[in-house]
Amino acid sequence: MSLNVLVYLEHDGRRLQGDIARLVSKGNEVAQALGGFTVGSLVGDIGEELLAEARKLKCKEIAVVSDPGLREYQPELYRSALESILEATSPYIVLFRHSYVSAELAPALAYRCNAPIVSNCLDVEVKDSGIEVIRPFLRELCWGRVSFQGSPPYFIALQRFSFHKDVPANEEPPSIKEIGLKRPSKLRIRNGGITRRSESEDISKAEKIIAVGRGIGEKSNLKIIEDLADALGATVACSRPIADLGWLPVERQVGISGKTVCPKVYIACGISGESQHVAGMKDSSLIIAINSDPKAPIFRVAHYGVVVDLVRFLPVLTATAMQAKGRGQGTESKEA
Amino acid sequence: MHVAVCCKGIPEEAGNFSLAPGGTNLSHETASFILNESDEYALDEAIRWKKKIGARVTAITLGGLESQEIVYLALAKGVDDALRIDSSAGGPWEVARLLGKAIETKGADLALVGVQSADHMASLVGGLVAASLGWPFIFAVTSIEIGADGLSVIVQRELGEGRLQRLEVELPSVLAVQTGICPLTYAPPARRLRARQKTIEVLDPEQLGFPEEVLKSYRKERIEEIMPPVVPQSAVMLEGSPQELAIFIVERIREAT
């Protein structure tokens, strides 16, 4: 067993996904505290472009399993490749980003290693007593400090990565360690292909977004949201429950399972702000959260927060926006 | 086909809770437990298969007496039978070992779970159940069809960021179904009352082959402390009349664009 940190470099076949550079930095911080180094793990049909992107990461080494059979994600083959990497690198900690793919692969790997696994983590710390993570519980109303009991490797999936100190990283490009793919004798899953959702309107290009969540109550109240969007010249988006209910099409959904957006203005109406949603909008320039629950986690990412009854307040906001627009147009016409 | 659905009871309101002894779980003083939302989608999807092809459906929950409500709800929604594993286990390994054994004992060839519980928020149990059984596991499934031979399922699943994948998966397997996979059904009070008259099978961990000392060896993590969230950046909370608030917000939007 080494004292190294293995970081899974998730990608979509073309580009590394998520904030991998920061995940690697977190890996470096943890590895330094342990007295080891960071190893990236890259699985797929790895082309020049992807490899070049990975080489820019501040890992000491990258373990690569590249095979034409891995061109598209296939759970059994990717798992087998990661098992080979685990055997070849024997890490102390394995870091994943908290994602659909890690939710599928990481438990199987942890089970095989008879190892602890903690997911959805906000932070990892190396203490004298051992490794600890911070993660949310109870719809993110509280956080828990969780320690590992069994023996390593410790599997950790991080949903966002915070830093305590800047670790001077290895400036040399990482060395590449190629590992062959061991094909399982029998595959029980057949890949029928990966597609992208068709999109009628791309919300990720919108400058202003009014996003609606379950707090809107009734479907008929969506009219209030549409009126506000019209008044502000904004695009309507939503959180997962609204798309699940079929009230708005799924291409309007913001979050891990929907779109990542970064508009100049994001107004979250009746959205509680669980991490799956926040991951898709947290980088918006101005975030205004309107919610009736003062404890809603959305207020932790918003710049401004208002605790009000949406159905009463939004029409007032719409009227005010209309008046402002009217004044604006008045000035423009005068200038013209 | 025999479908087992794992249904977790979670506290309706996160009111008074504390750390259970040994840091194995959270314990809640609130009396009222409800079915975890993403598990309800799994339950309704299983019942859809019962109606469509006559699949047999078993609901399995894990928890104390407070989780009995979940079993009654599952029966009222139309499952054939229901099992409660009488345990306060909270860690993903422990829970997965118990559920896996129960699924195996029941003879199910498809197990459905939700993508996440609202209390532990880990999305780990389904994957660990599948690993413990040696079955394939697919996460975030948005549609299920039964294969022509009846020995496999054809699923569509999410890969994140708008990407979808179609997979054919041999049975037996475990699928973590995404919320929204099917419309949720409503169980009328009369059916829920009738369900309460049915006898519920209750097994303790020992009956499933996991005496306390064995189960303890699967406790691989420990909750040391529960704390309020440390807020990295807190919103400026606005106060005033609706008109004042609206004027302020419209002004900020104008500045930002």
Interface residues (C-beta under 8 A of the other chain):
Chain A: D12 Q17 E72 Y73 P75 E76 S99 Y100 V101 A103 E104 A106 P107 A108 A110 Y111 R112 A115 P116 I117 V118 S119 N120 E132 R135 P136 F137 L138 R139 E140 L141 C142 W143 G144 R145 V146 S147 F148 Q149 G150 S162 R188 I189 R190 N191 G192 G193 I194 T195 R196 R197 E199 E207 K208 L232 R240 P241 A243 D244 L245 E251 I256 S257 G258 K259 T260 K264 V265 I267 S285 L286 I287 I288 A289 P294 P297 F299 R300 V301 A302 H303 Y304 G305 V306 V307 V308 R312 F313 V316 L317 A319 T320 A321 A324
Chain B: P11 A14 F17 L26 P92 W93 A96 V115 A118 D119 H120 M121 A122 S123 L124 G126 G127 L128 A130 A131 S132 P136 F137 I138 F139 A140 I154 R157 E158 L159 G160 E161 G162 R163 L164 Q165 R166 L167 E168 V169 E170 S173 A176 Q178 T179 G180 R219 K220 E221 R222 I223 E224 E225 I226 M227 P228 P229 V230 V231 P232 Q233 S234 A235 V236 M237 L238 P242 Q243 L245 A246 I247 I249 V250 R252 I253 R254 A256 T257
